[in-house]
Amino acid sequence: MPTSGLRVDVMALGPKGEVWVIECKSSRADYMSDSKWQGYLEWCDRFFWAVDSEFPVELLPDDTGLILADPYDAEIQRMGPEGKLAPARRKVMTMKFARHAATRLQSLRDPKLTGLI
């Protein structure tokens, strides 16, 4: 995954199994203070920003994806360019995604096991 100690806000698998990274921003100040997002680009096939309708979207780079969201729904407004991950990196990212998803599901099923997994 990206630089040690950093975590993406949302990771998703696209319709063809591509790795998507979604960075959520709540305000101009939140965006302006973020210097780590470019480090995520080499770890995904597509990169998106998720913002609400009040966010000044003109701040966001045109060559990235854009998702408009509210508390109830979200819609892709712009697909960012697809950058193909190397097969070995895609496998690593997909396996990490699967492990995290399985761990979260298991912790819902049996909260006592959370520290053991």
ABEGO torsion letter per residue (X at the ends): XBBBGBBBABBBBBAAGBBBBBBBBABAAAAAABAAAAAAAAABABBBBBBBAABBAAABBAABBBBBBBAABBBBABBBBBBBBBAAAAAAAAAAAAAAAAAAAAAAABAAAAAAX
